[in-house]
Amino acid sequence: MRRLAVFAALIAGSCLSSLAMAEDMPEGFVSIFPAASLAGWVGGTTIDPSTITPEQQAKWDGELHDHWRVEGDDLVSDGHSPHLVTARKYGDFELLVDWNLAPNGDSGVYLRDTPQVQLWDPWNEAAHKHGAQKGSGALWNNNGPGKWPLEPADKPTGEWNTMAVRMVGPYVRVVLNDKLVVDDAPLENYFDRAAPVFDEGRIHLQTHGSETRFRRLLVREIEPTEAESLIAEIESRPKSD
């Protein structure tokens, strides 16, 4: 119950900043921030994970250090493939992450190998045709609910943004800089729209053409009993028109 109360407080915005930036580890979370060796992480891209061959995986893994590096507390991408992908899979989880984009930046966080929580520069006019001006944090690859953030929440480009993501079942909730931007929208299966999203999968850090920085990568895995309670609560809410 305490963990549920903590996330409820995050969503309400009453303690997100203090929790997100606290130096002490939040209860139940573990750091997945990579060492300089990038141990525990592999390469990847936007592809159905069931189709990845050992040869392709080896190629991506061999390219990681060409495009990703650790600088002190920052994990830095030069903006080119491959993605940086957790070696392990996650089912239901919470993720806390800070991110910082260069001007005109475009990035994302894939959940269970599926695109994506969109991160981009809302002031990049060239990307306004894709909806960048609406802000970051939403499920841009959805066709339905969750595609656009409930409100803009980005810090000015070049500043650090603080984001909390929760995924239980297919449902994703995102709080960006104290603001609720996705309210338990189901993440769609990008690779097969007729099928549900994968029950488990890896977390990807994707960048798309410009330097992107991440820090404070923390994950808490949600146990089945808690996940079932959360899903029941989400699915009991009145449906909006």
C-alpha positions as a Markdown table, in Angstrom:
| # | Residue | x | y | z |
|---|---|---|---|---|
| 1 | Met | 0.0 | 0.0 | 0.0 |
| 2 | Arg | 2.9 | 2.4 | 0.7 |
| 3 | Arg | 4.2 | 1.9 | -2.8 |
| 4 | Leu | 0.8 | 2.7 | -4.3 |
| 5 | Ala | 0.6 | 5.8 | -2.1 |
| 6 | Val | 4.0 | 7.0 | -3.3 |
| 7 | Phe | 3.1 | 6.7 | -7.0 |
| 8 | Ala | -0.3 | 8.4 | -6.3 |
| 9 | Ala | 1.7 | 11.3 | -4.8 |
| 10 | Leu | 3.9 | 11.4 | -7.9 |
| 11 | Ile | 0.9 | 11.6 | -10.1 |
| 12 | Ala | -0.6 | 14.4 | -8.0 |
| 13 | Gly | 2.6 | 16.2 | -8.4 |
| 14 | Ser | 3.1 | 16.7 | -4.7 |
| 15 | Cys | 6.4 | 15.0 | -4.4 |
| 16 | Leu | 7.6 | 14.1 | -7.9 |
| 17 | Ser | 10.4 | 16.6 | -7.9 |
| 18 | Ser | 11.8 | 15.7 | -4.5 |
| 19 | Leu | 11.6 | 12.0 | -5.1 |
| 20 | Ala | 12.9 | 12.2 | -8.7 |
| 21 | Met | 16.0 | 14.2 | -7.7 |
| 22 | Ala | 16.6 | 12.6 | -4.3 |
| 23 | Glu | 20.0 | 11.1 | -3.9 |
| 24 | Asp | 18.7 | 8.3 | -1.7 |
| 25 | Met | 17.3 | 5.4 | -3.7 |
| 26 | Pro | 13.4 | 5.4 | -3.6 |
| 27 | Glu | 12.0 | 2.3 | -1.9 |
| 28 | Gly | 11.9 | -0.7 | -4.1 |
| 29 | Phe | 13.9 | 0.8 | -7.0 |
| 30 | Val | 17.2 | -0.4 | -8.3 |
| 31 | Ser | 19.6 | 1.5 | -10.6 |
| 32 | Ile | 20.1 | 0.2 | -14.1 |
| 33 | Phe | 22.5 | 3.0 | -15.1 |
| 34 | Pro | 25.3 | 1.3 | -17.0 |
| 35 | Ala | 28.9 | 1.2 | -16.2 |
| 36 | Ala | 31.4 | 2.5 | -18.7 |
| 37 | Ser | 31.6 | -1.0 | -20.2 |
| 38 | Leu | 27.8 | -0.8 | -20.9 |
| 39 | Ala | 27.5 | -4.2 | -19.2 |
| 40 | Gly | 23.9 | -5.4 | -18.8 |
| 41 | Trp | 22.9 | -3.6 | -22.0 |
| 42 | Val | 22.8 | -4.6 | -25.6 |
| 43 | Gly | 22.1 | -3.0 | -29.0 |
| 44 | Gly | 18.8 | -2.9 | -30.8 |
| 45 | Thr | 16.4 | -1.0 | -33.1 |
| 46 | Thr | 12.7 | -0.8 | -34.0 |
| 47 | Ile | 12.0 | -4.4 | -34.8 |
| 48 | Asp | 9.7 | -7.2 | -33.7 |
| 49 | Pro | 12.0 | -8.9 | -31.1 |
| 50 | Ser | 10.9 | -12.3 | -32.3 |
| 51 | Thr | 12.6 | -11.7 | -35.7 |
| 52 | Ile | 16.1 | -10.7 | -34.3 |
| 53 | Thr | 18.8 | -13.1 | -35.5 |
| 54 | Pro | 22.0 | -13.9 | -33.5 |
| 55 | Glu | 24.0 | -12.3 | -36.3 |
| 56 | Gln | 22.0 | -9.1 | -36.2 |
| 57 | Gln | 22.2 | -8.9 | -32.4 |
| 58 | Ala | 26.0 | -9.4 | -32.5 |
| 59 | Lys | 26.3 | -6.5 | -35.0 |
| 60 | Trp | 24.4 | -4.1 | -32.9 |
| 61 | Asp | 26.3 | -5.1 | -29.7 |
| 62 | Gly | 29.5 | -4.5 | -31.5 |
| 63 | Glu | 28.5 | -0.9 | -32.4 |
| 64 | Leu | 27.3 | 0.2 | -29.0 |
| 65 | His | 30.6 | 1.9 | -27.9 |
| 66 | Asp | 30.7 | 3.8 | -31.2 |
| 67 | His | 27.6 | 5.7 | -30.2 |
| 68 | Trp | 27.0 | 5.5 | -26.5 |
| 69 | Arg | 29.3 | 6.5 | -23.6 |
| 70 | Val | 29.2 | 7.3 | -19.9 |
| 71 | Glu | 30.4 | 10.7 | -18.8 |
| 72 | Gly | 30.2 | 11.0 | -15.0 |
| 73 | Asp | 26.6 | 10.9 | -14.1 |
| 74 | Asp | 25.4 | 11.2 | -17.7 |
| 75 | Leu | 24.7 | 8.5 | -20.3 |
| 76 | Val | 25.3 | 10.1 | -23.7 |
| 77 | Ser | 24.3 | 9.1 | -27.2 |
| 78 | Asp | 25.6 | 10.8 | -30.3 |
| 79 | Gly | 22.2 | 10.4 | -31.9 |
| 80 | His | 22.9 | 7.4 | -34.1 |
| 81 | Ser | 21.9 | 3.7 | -34.0 |
| 82 | Pro | 21.8 | 1.3 | -32.4 |
| 83 | His | 19.4 | 1.8 | -29.5 |
| 84 | Leu | 20.7 | 1.0 | -26.0 |
| 85 | Val | 18.6 | -1.8 | -24.7 |
| 86 | Thr | 18.4 | -3.6 | -21.4 |
| 87 | Ala | 19.6 | -7.2 | -21.6 |
| 88 | Arg | 16.8 | -8.3 | -19.3 |
| 89 | Lys | 13.1 | -8.2 | -19.9 |
| 90 | Tyr | 10.5 | -6.5 | -17.7 |
| 91 | Gly | 6.8 | -7.1 | -17.3 |
| 92 | Asp | 5.1 | -4.7 | -15.0 |
| 93 | Phe | 7.3 | -1.9 | -13.7 |
| 94 | Glu | 8.0 | 1.7 | -12.8 |
| 95 | Leu | 10.8 | 3.6 | -14.4 |
| 96 | Leu | 12.3 | 6.9 | -13.2 |
| 97 | Val | 14.6 | 8.7 | -15.7 |
| 98 | Asp | 16.0 | 12.1 | -16.4 |
| 99 | Trp | 16.7 | 13.2 | -20.0 |
| 100 | Asn | 18.2 | 16.1 | -21.8 |
| 101 | Leu | 17.9 | 16.8 | -25.5 |
| 102 | Ala | 20.0 | 19.0 | -27.8 |
| 103 | Pro | 18.1 | 21.5 | -29.9 |
| 104 | Asn | 15.9 | 19.8 | -32.5 |
| 105 | Gly | 16.5 | 16.5 | -30.6 |
| 106 | Asp | 14.3 | 13.4 | -31.1 |
| 107 | Ser | 14.5 | 10.4 | -28.8 |
| 108 | Gly | 12.3 | 7.9 | -27.1 |
| 109 | Val | 11.9 | 5.2 | -24.4 |
| 110 | Tyr | 10.6 | 1.9 | -25.7 |
| 111 | Leu | 8.6 | -0.2 | -23.2 |
| 112 | Arg | 8.7 | -4.0 | -23.6 |
| 113 | Asp | 10.5 | -3.6 | -26.9 |
| 114 | Thr | 7.6 | -1.5 | -28.2 |
| 115 | Pro | 7.8 | 2.2 | -29.4 |
| 116 | Gln | 7.5 | 4.5 | -27.5 |
| 117 | Val | 7.3 | 7.2 | -24.9 |
| 118 | Gln | 8.2 | 10.1 | -27.3 |
| 119 | Leu | 10.9 | 12.6 | -26.4 |
| 120 | Trp | 11.5 | 15.6 | -28.7 |
| 121 | Asp | 12.1 | 19.3 | -28.9 |
| 122 | Pro | 8.7 | 21.1 | -29.0 |
| 123 | Trp | 10.3 | 24.2 | -30.4 |
| 124 | Asn | 11.7 | 22.4 | -33.5 |
| 125 | Glu | 9.4 | 23.9 | -36.1 |
| 126 | Ala | 10.5 | 21.3 | -38.7 |
| 127 | Ala | 8.9 | 18.6 | -36.5 |
| 128 | His | 5.6 | 20.4 | -35.9 |
| 129 | Lys | 4.2 | 18.5 | -38.8 |
| 130 | His | 4.6 | 15.4 | -36.7 |
| 131 | Gly | 3.1 | 17.0 | -33.6 |
| 132 | Ala | 6.3 | 18.0 | -31.7 |
| 133 | Gln | 4.7 | 21.2 | -30.5 |
| 134 | Lys | 2.3 | 19.2 | -28.3 |
| 135 | Gly | 5.1 | 18.1 | -26.1 |
| 136 | Ser | 7.0 | 15.0 | -25.0 |
| 137 | Gly | 6.0 | 12.0 | -22.8 |
| 138 | Ala | 3.1 | 10.5 | -24.8 |
| 139 | Leu | 2.8 | 7.3 | -26.8 |
| 140 | Trp | 3.4 | 8.7 | -30.3 |
| 141 | Asn | 3.1 | 5.4 | -32.1 |
| 142 | Asn | -0.4 | 4.7 | -30.8 |
| 143 | Asn | -3.2 | 5.3 | -33.1 |
| 144 | Gly | -5.7 | 5.8 | -30.3 |
| 145 | Pro | -5.6 | 7.1 | -26.7 |
| 146 | Gly | -2.3 | 8.3 | -25.3 |
| 147 | Lys | -0.9 | 9.4 | -28.7 |
| 148 | Trp | -0.7 | 13.0 | -27.5 |
| 149 | Pro | 0.2 | 14.4 | -24.1 |
| 150 | Leu | -2.6 | 15.7 | -21.9 |
| 151 | Glu | -0.7 | 19.0 | -21.7 |
| 152 | Pro | 2.8 | 20.3 | -22.6 |
| 153 | Ala | 5.3 | 19.6 | -19.9 |
| 154 | Asp | 8.8 | 20.0 | -21.4 |
| 155 | Lys | 11.5 | 22.1 | -19.9 |
| 156 | Pro | 13.3 | 24.4 | -22.3 |
| 157 | Thr | 15.5 | 22.5 | -24.7 |
| 158 | Gly | 18.9 | 21.8 | -23.1 |
| 159 | Glu | 17.5 | 21.6 | -19.6 |
| 160 | Trp | 17.0 | 18.3 | -17.7 |
| 161 | Asn | 13.5 | 16.8 | -17.7 |
| 162 | Thr | 12.3 | 14.4 | -15.0 |
| 163 | Met | 10.0 | 11.5 | -16.0 |
| 164 | Ala | 8.2 | 8.8 | -14.2 |
| 165 | Val | 6.7 | 5.9 | -16.2 |
| 166 | Arg | 4.5 | 3.1 | -14.9 |
| 167 | Met | 3.4 | 0.1 | -17.0 |
| 168 | Val | 1.0 | -2.5 | -15.7 |
| 169 | Gly | -0.6 | -4.9 | -18.2 |
| 170 | Pro | -1.0 | -2.8 | -21.3 |
| 171 | Tyr | -1.5 | 0.4 | -19.4 |
| 172 | Val | 1.0 | 3.2 | -19.4 |
| 173 | Arg | 1.0 | 6.3 | -17.1 |
| 174 | Val | 3.6 | 9.0 | -17.6 |
| 175 | Val | 4.4 | 12.0 | -15.4 |
| 176 | Leu | 6.7 | 14.6 | -16.9 |
| 177 | Asn | 8.1 | 17.4 | -14.8 |
| 178 | Asp | 5.2 | 17.2 | -12.2 |
| 179 | Lys | 2.5 | 17.0 | -14.9 |
| 180 | Leu | 0.4 | 13.9 | -15.8 |
| 181 | Val | 0.8 | 13.6 | -19.6 |
| 182 | Val | -0.5 | 10.0 | -20.1 |
| 183 | Asp | -3.3 | 8.6 | -17.9 |
| 184 | Asp | -3.1 | 4.8 | -18.1 |
| 185 | Ala | -3.5 | 4.6 | -21.8 |
| 186 | Pro | -3.0 | 1.1 | -23.4 |
| 187 | Leu | 0.2 | 0.8 | -25.3 |
| 188 | Glu | -0.5 | -0.6 | -28.8 |
| 189 | Asn | 1.5 | -3.3 | -30.4 |
| 190 | Tyr | 3.3 | -1.4 | -33.1 |
| 191 | Phe | 4.3 | -4.6 | -34.9 |
| 192 | Asp | 0.8 | -6.1 | -35.0 |
| 193 | Arg | -2.1 | -3.7 | -34.3 |
| 194 | Ala | -4.5 | -6.6 | -33.9 |
| 195 | Ala | -2.5 | -8.2 | -31.1 |
| 196 | Pro | -2.0 | -7.0 | -27.6 |
| 197 | Val | 1.3 | -5.5 | -26.5 |
| 198 | Phe | 3.9 | -8.0 | -25.3 |
| 199 | Asp | 3.5 | -9.3 | -21.8 |
| 200 | Glu | 7.2 | -8.6 | -21.2 |
| 201 | Gly | 10.1 | -7.1 | -23.0 |
| 202 | Arg | 13.2 | -4.9 | -22.8 |
| 203 | Ile | 13.5 | -1.2 | -22.2 |
| 204 | His | 15.1 | 0.8 | -25.0 |
| 205 | Leu | 16.8 | 4.2 | -25.0 |
| 206 | Gln | 16.4 | 5.5 | -28.6 |
| 207 | Thr | 18.0 | 8.5 | -30.1 |
| 208 | His | 17.3 | 9.9 | -33.6 |
| 209 | Gly | 19.9 | 12.2 | -35.1 |
| 210 | Ser | 21.2 | 14.4 | -32.2 |
| 211 | Glu | 23.0 | 14.1 | -28.9 |
| 212 | Thr | 20.8 | 12.9 | -26.1 |
| 213 | Arg | 21.7 | 12.5 | -22.4 |
| 214 | Phe | 20.1 | 10.3 | -19.8 |
| 215 | Arg | 20.7 | 10.0 | -16.1 |
| 216 | Arg | 19.2 | 8.4 | -12.9 |
| 217 | Leu | 17.8 | 5.3 | -14.6 |
| 218 | Leu | 15.8 | 3.6 | -11.8 |
| 219 | Val | 13.4 | 0.6 | -12.1 |
| 220 | Arg | 11.0 | -1.0 | -9.7 |
| 221 | Glu | 9.4 | -4.3 | -10.8 |
| 222 | Ile | 5.8 | -4.5 | -9.8 |
| 223 | Glu | 4.7 | -7.8 | -8.3 |
| 224 | Pro | 1.7 | -9.6 | -9.7 |
| 225 | Thr | -0.6 | -8.9 | -6.8 |
| 226 | Glu | 0.0 | -5.2 | -6.9 |
| 227 | Ala | -0.3 | -5.2 | -10.7 |
| 228 | Glu | -3.6 | -7.0 | -10.6 |
| 229 | Ser | -4.9 | -4.5 | -8.1 |
| 230 | Leu | -3.8 | -1.6 | -10.3 |
| 231 | Ile | -5.2 | -3.1 | -13.5 |
| 232 | Ala | -8.6 | -3.7 | -11.8 |
| 233 | Glu | -8.7 | -0.1 | -10.6 |
| 234 | Ile | -7.8 | 1.2 | -14.1 |
| 235 | Glu | -10.4 | -1.0 | -15.8 |
| 236 | Ser | -13.1 | -0.1 | -13.3 |
| 237 | Arg | -13.0 | 3.6 | -14.2 |
| 238 | Pro | -15.9 | 5.1 | -16.2 |
| 239 | Lys | -15.1 | 5.1 | -19.9 |
| 240 | Ser | -14.8 | 8.6 | -21.4 |
| 241 | Asp | -16.7 | 9.4 | -24.6 |
